[in-house]
Amino acid sequence: MFILRKDIPLQDLGDGVSRRVLAHDGTMMAVEVYFEEGAVGPMHNHVHEQLTYVLSGRFKFTIGEETREVSAGDTLYKKPYIMHGCVCLEKGVLLDTFTPQRQDFL
């Protein structure tokens, strides 16, 4: 399967956050998430395993009880049901990979 970024609309989630759902099937999904400086990804959890790769920008992430600053090239792993969230310190883009795919994003 080929997924061309130019063919996928950017979804405005409000409050300085937008996303583009990329390739996905029943077991895996890739999503670009765009943050304006100061935008917040509220603390939440879900059944999915999640890898986040920081494409650009700077973020303060909390995963469980740990909070760290991350920037381009850093990767984060979130196991199922762990509380996590972020604050964007410098405008940037994250690439999230979920398994299984997020039905709520479709």
C-alpha positions as CSV (number, residue, x, y, z in Angstrom):
1,M,0.0,0.0,0.0
2,F,1.2,3.5,-0.8
3,I,0.0,6.5,1.2
4,L,0.9,9.9,-0.4
5,R,1.0,12.7,2.2
6,K,-0.3,15.2,-0.4
7,D,-3.6,13.2,-0.6
8,I,-4.3,13.3,3.2
9,P,-6.0,16.3,4.7
10,L,-4.7,17.9,7.9
11,Q,-7.3,17.8,10.7
12,D,-7.4,20.8,12.9
13,L,-7.9,19.5,16.5
14,G,-8.0,23.0,18.0
15,D,-5.8,24.9,20.5
16,G,-2.8,24.8,18.2
17,V,-2.8,21.0,17.5
18,S,-3.5,19.3,14.2
19,R,-2.9,15.8,12.8
20,R,-2.6,13.8,9.6
21,V,-3.5,10.1,9.8
22,L,-1.0,8.3,7.5
23,A,-0.8,4.6,6.7
24,H,-2.9,2.2,8.8
25,D,-4.4,-1.2,8.9
26,G,-5.9,-3.3,11.8
27,T,-2.6,-3.7,13.6
28,M,-0.6,-0.5,13.1
29,M,-1.0,3.2,12.4
30,A,1.2,6.2,11.7
31,V,0.1,9.7,12.5
32,E,1.8,13.1,12.1
33,V,0.9,15.6,14.9
34,Y,1.6,19.3,14.5
35,F,2.0,21.6,17.6
36,E,2.2,25.3,17.8
37,E,4.4,26.7,20.6
38,G,2.5,26.5,23.9
39,A,0.0,23.9,22.6
40,V,-0.8,21.1,25.0
41,G,-1.3,17.4,24.5
42,P,-3.4,16.7,27.6
43,M,-2.6,13.8,30.0
44,H,-4.4,10.7,28.8
45,N,-4.0,6.9,28.4
46,H,-5.2,4.3,26.0
47,V,-5.0,0.6,25.2
48,H,-2.5,1.1,22.4
49,E,1.3,0.8,22.5
50,Q,2.7,4.1,21.1
51,L,6.1,5.2,19.7
52,T,6.6,8.9,19.3
53,Y,9.5,10.2,17.1
54,V,10.2,13.9,17.4
55,L,10.6,15.2,13.8
56,S,11.0,18.9,14.8
57,G,10.5,21.3,17.7
58,R,11.0,20.9,21.4
59,F,8.5,19.4,23.9
60,K,8.2,18.7,27.6
61,F,6.7,15.2,27.9
62,T,5.4,13.3,30.9
63,I,5.2,9.6,30.7
64,G,3.9,8.0,34.0
65,E,5.8,9.8,36.8
66,E,8.7,11.0,34.6
67,T,8.9,14.3,32.8
68,R,11.7,15.1,30.3
69,E,12.4,17.7,27.6
70,V,12.8,16.2,24.1
71,S,13.7,17.5,20.7
72,A,14.2,16.4,17.1
73,G,15.6,12.9,16.8
74,D,14.4,11.7,20.2
75,T,12.0,8.8,20.5
76,L,9.5,8.0,23.3
77,Y,7.8,4.7,24.1
78,K,4.4,4.6,25.9
79,K,3.1,1.2,27.0
80,P,-0.6,0.5,27.1
81,Y,-2.6,2.4,29.7
82,I,0.3,4.6,30.9
83,M,-0.7,8.2,31.5
84,H,1.2,10.6,29.2
85,G,1.0,14.1,27.7
86,C,3.1,17.0,26.5
87,V,3.6,20.7,26.3
88,C,5.1,22.2,23.1
89,L,8.0,24.4,24.0
90,E,9.0,25.2,20.4
91,K,6.7,24.7,17.3
92,G,7.1,21.1,16.1
93,V,5.9,17.9,14.6
94,L,5.7,14.4,16.1
95,L,5.4,11.1,14.3
96,D,3.2,8.7,16.3
97,T,3.0,5.0,15.6
98,F,0.3,3.0,17.3
99,T,-0.5,-0.7,17.6
100,P,-3.2,-1.6,17.2
101,Q,-4.5,1.3,15.1
102,R,-6.5,4.0,16.7
103,Q,-10.1,3.4,15.5
104,D,-11.1,6.7,17.2
105,F,-8.8,8.6,14.7
106,L,-10.6,7.1,11.7
